[in-house]
Amino acid sequence: MSDFSTLNDMWNVNERFSQKAIESLAALGFGVGSTRGVVRVEKYGCGAEFRKEGDGQYQMTVMPTIMLKGKFTRLWDAGYQKFLLTDDGLKVPALASHLANLRKFNEELRTALGVPTFYNEALGSVSQVSVYDRVKGRLGDVPDKTVGAHSPGDSH
């Protein structure tokens, strides 16, 4: 059985942030790029995205995640290891340094935006996708197939 959980549990995705709060991130060492109301915030090889709403406030639309070649990834817990998944299905093993940087990025972003961190949220990495059922014939018995993942060099 697959369990598709997201960082939505860690961030109140309905929370809005002022333009001043988003602009202040650059002074705190975050790379901040903006194009037509979409703001990408990056640091430590990780990133998040905010979109400007009609009321002038910004809402997070891409939760903090690890960047791979300038693109957002999803953290996948395959039961035996964590992987980074790209939108095109590329599967890359997540390194301890990736996870440490994601944790640091998430903490610093939360602090900069005044979003509290609760104890259970600070315990470790939260995977955006978890699929690791090994019962033959059930969804998840072949995790790569279940999430549409392939390793670099595998043919589709």
C-alpha positions as a Markdown table, in Angstrom:
| # | Residue | x | y | z |
|---|---|---|---|---|
| 1 | Met | 0.0 | 0.0 | 0.0 |
| 2 | Ser | 1.4 | 3.4 | -0.8 |
| 3 | Asp | 1.3 | 6.4 | 1.5 |
| 4 | Phe | 1.6 | 9.7 | -0.3 |
| 5 | Ser | 2.3 | 12.2 | 2.5 |
| 6 | Thr | 3.7 | 15.7 | 2.0 |
| 7 | Leu | 5.3 | 18.5 | 3.9 |
| 8 | Asn | 1.9 | 20.0 | 4.0 |
| 9 | Asp | 1.8 | 18.4 | 7.5 |
| 10 | Met | 4.8 | 20.5 | 8.5 |
| 11 | Trp | 3.8 | 23.8 | 6.8 |
| 12 | Asn | 0.4 | 25.4 | 6.9 |
| 13 | Val | 0.0 | 25.8 | 3.2 |
| 14 | Asn | -2.8 | 28.2 | 3.6 |
| 15 | Glu | -0.6 | 30.7 | 5.5 |
| 16 | Arg | 0.1 | 33.9 | 3.6 |
| 17 | Phe | 3.3 | 35.9 | 3.8 |
| 18 | Ser | 3.8 | 39.6 | 3.1 |
| 19 | Gln | 5.9 | 40.9 | 0.3 |
| 20 | Lys | 8.2 | 42.5 | 2.9 |
| 21 | Ala | 8.7 | 39.0 | 4.6 |
| 22 | Ile | 9.6 | 37.4 | 1.2 |
| 23 | Glu | 11.9 | 40.2 | 0.2 |
| 24 | Ser | 13.7 | 40.0 | 3.6 |
| 25 | Leu | 14.9 | 36.5 | 2.8 |
| 26 | Ala | 17.7 | 37.8 | 0.6 |
| 27 | Ala | 19.3 | 39.7 | 3.5 |
| 28 | Leu | 19.4 | 36.4 | 5.4 |
| 29 | Gly | 21.5 | 34.6 | 2.8 |
| 30 | Phe | 18.7 | 33.0 | 0.7 |
| 31 | Gly | 18.9 | 33.3 | -3.0 |
| 32 | Val | 15.6 | 34.9 | -4.1 |
| 33 | Gly | 14.5 | 35.0 | -7.7 |
| 34 | Ser | 11.2 | 36.4 | -8.9 |
| 35 | Thr | 9.4 | 36.1 | -12.2 |
| 36 | Arg | 5.8 | 37.4 | -12.7 |
| 37 | Gly | 4.6 | 36.8 | -9.1 |
| 38 | Val | 6.5 | 33.5 | -8.6 |
| 39 | Val | 9.3 | 33.7 | -6.1 |
| 40 | Arg | 11.9 | 30.9 | -5.8 |
| 41 | Val | 13.9 | 30.8 | -2.6 |
| 42 | Glu | 17.1 | 28.7 | -2.5 |
| 43 | Lys | 19.9 | 27.9 | 0.0 |
| 44 | Tyr | 22.1 | 24.9 | 0.7 |
| 45 | Gly | 21.0 | 23.2 | -2.5 |
| 46 | Cys | 17.4 | 23.3 | -1.4 |
| 47 | Gly | 14.5 | 25.4 | -2.5 |
| 48 | Ala | 10.8 | 26.4 | -2.1 |
| 49 | Glu | 8.4 | 28.5 | -4.2 |
| 50 | Phe | 5.9 | 31.1 | -3.4 |
| 51 | Arg | 3.2 | 32.7 | -5.6 |
| 52 | Lys | 1.7 | 36.1 | -5.2 |
| 53 | Glu | -2.0 | 36.0 | -4.7 |
| 54 | Gly | -4.6 | 38.6 | -5.7 |
| 55 | Asp | -4.4 | 40.2 | -2.2 |
| 56 | Gly | -0.7 | 40.9 | -2.6 |
| 57 | Gln | 0.3 | 38.2 | -0.1 |
| 58 | Tyr | 2.4 | 35.2 | -1.0 |
| 59 | Gln | 1.5 | 31.6 | -0.5 |
| 60 | Met | 3.9 | 28.7 | -0.6 |
| 61 | Thr | 3.2 | 26.5 | -3.6 |
| 62 | Val | 6.3 | 24.2 | -3.5 |
| 63 | Met | 7.3 | 23.0 | -0.1 |
| 64 | Pro | 11.0 | 23.0 | 1.0 |
| 65 | Thr | 12.8 | 20.4 | -1.0 |
| 66 | Ile | 16.1 | 19.4 | -2.3 |
| 67 | Met | 17.1 | 20.8 | -5.7 |
| 68 | Leu | 18.7 | 18.7 | -8.4 |
| 69 | Lys | 20.2 | 20.4 | -11.4 |
| 70 | Gly | 18.1 | 23.5 | -10.7 |
| 71 | Lys | 14.8 | 21.6 | -10.4 |
| 72 | Phe | 12.6 | 20.7 | -7.4 |
| 73 | Thr | 12.6 | 17.1 | -6.4 |
| 74 | Arg | 10.4 | 15.0 | -4.2 |
| 75 | Leu | 11.9 | 13.0 | -1.3 |
| 76 | Trp | 10.9 | 9.3 | -1.5 |
| 77 | Asp | 11.2 | 6.8 | 1.3 |
| 78 | Ala | 11.5 | 3.4 | -0.4 |
| 79 | Gly | 11.8 | 1.6 | 2.9 |
| 80 | Tyr | 15.4 | 0.7 | 2.6 |
| 81 | Gln | 16.7 | 4.1 | 1.4 |
| 82 | Lys | 15.6 | 7.6 | 0.7 |
| 83 | Phe | 15.7 | 8.8 | -2.9 |
| 84 | Leu | 15.2 | 12.1 | -4.8 |
| 85 | Leu | 12.5 | 11.9 | -7.5 |
| 86 | Thr | 12.4 | 14.3 | -10.4 |
| 87 | Asp | 9.3 | 15.2 | -12.4 |
| 88 | Asp | 10.5 | 13.1 | -15.2 |
| 89 | Gly | 10.9 | 10.0 | -12.9 |
| 90 | Leu | 14.6 | 10.1 | -12.4 |
| 91 | Lys | 15.6 | 8.4 | -9.1 |
| 92 | Val | 18.8 | 9.5 | -7.4 |
| 93 | Pro | 19.9 | 8.2 | -3.9 |
| 94 | Ala | 19.5 | 10.9 | -1.3 |
| 95 | Leu | 22.7 | 11.5 | 0.6 |
| 96 | Ala | 23.1 | 12.3 | 4.3 |
| 97 | Ser | 24.3 | 15.8 | 3.2 |
| 98 | His | 21.1 | 16.3 | 1.2 |
| 99 | Leu | 19.0 | 15.5 | 4.2 |
| 100 | Ala | 21.1 | 17.7 | 6.6 |
| 101 | Asn | 20.9 | 20.6 | 4.1 |
| 102 | Leu | 17.1 | 20.2 | 3.7 |
| 103 | Arg | 16.7 | 20.2 | 7.5 |
| 104 | Lys | 18.8 | 23.3 | 7.8 |
| 105 | Phe | 17.0 | 25.1 | 4.9 |
| 106 | Asn | 13.6 | 24.2 | 6.4 |
| 107 | Glu | 14.6 | 25.5 | 9.8 |
| 108 | Glu | 16.1 | 28.7 | 8.6 |
| 109 | Leu | 13.2 | 29.4 | 6.3 |
| 110 | Arg | 10.6 | 28.8 | 9.1 |
| 111 | Thr | 12.6 | 31.1 | 11.4 |
| 112 | Ala | 12.9 | 33.8 | 8.8 |
| 113 | Leu | 9.2 | 33.7 | 8.1 |
| 114 | Gly | 8.1 | 33.4 | 11.7 |
| 115 | Val | 6.6 | 29.9 | 11.3 |
| 116 | Pro | 6.9 | 27.9 | 14.5 |
| 117 | Thr | 8.6 | 24.5 | 14.6 |
| 118 | Phe | 7.0 | 21.8 | 16.8 |
| 119 | Tyr | 9.0 | 19.0 | 18.4 |
| 120 | Asn | 7.7 | 16.2 | 16.2 |
| 121 | Glu | 8.5 | 18.2 | 13.0 |
| 122 | Ala | 12.1 | 18.8 | 14.1 |
| 123 | Leu | 12.9 | 15.1 | 14.5 |
| 124 | Gly | 14.1 | 14.4 | 11.0 |
| 125 | Ser | 13.4 | 14.3 | 7.3 |
| 126 | Val | 9.8 | 14.1 | 6.1 |
| 127 | Ser | 9.4 | 12.2 | 2.8 |
| 128 | Gln | 6.9 | 13.5 | 0.3 |
| 129 | Val | 6.4 | 10.0 | -1.0 |
| 130 | Ser | 6.6 | 6.7 | 0.9 |
| 131 | Val | 6.1 | 3.4 | -1.0 |
| 132 | Tyr | 7.7 | 0.2 | 0.2 |
| 133 | Asp | 5.2 | -2.6 | 0.3 |
| 134 | Arg | 6.9 | -5.9 | -0.5 |
| 135 | Val | 3.9 | -8.1 | -0.7 |
| 136 | Lys | 3.8 | -9.5 | -4.3 |
| 137 | Gly | 0.7 | -8.5 | -6.2 |
| 138 | Arg | 0.0 | -5.4 | -4.1 |
| 139 | Leu | 0.6 | -1.8 | -5.0 |
| 140 | Gly | 4.1 | -1.0 | -4.0 |
| 141 | Asp | 5.6 | -4.5 | -4.5 |
| 142 | Val | 7.9 | -3.0 | -7.1 |
| 143 | Pro | 8.4 | 0.5 | -5.6 |
| 144 | Asp | 10.2 | 2.0 | -8.6 |
| 145 | Lys | 7.3 | 1.0 | -10.9 |
| 146 | Thr | 4.8 | 2.3 | -8.4 |
| 147 | Val | 6.2 | 5.8 | -8.4 |
| 148 | Gly | 7.4 | 5.7 | -12.0 |
| 149 | Ala | 11.0 | 6.0 | -11.1 |
| 150 | His | 14.2 | 5.0 | -13.0 |
| 151 | Ser | 17.9 | 5.3 | -12.2 |
| 152 | Pro | 20.1 | 7.5 | -14.3 |
| 153 | Gly | 21.2 | 5.1 | -17.1 |
| 154 | Asp | 18.1 | 2.8 | -17.0 |
| 155 | Ser | 16.1 | 2.8 | -20.2 |
| 156 | His | 12.4 | 3.7 | -20.0 |
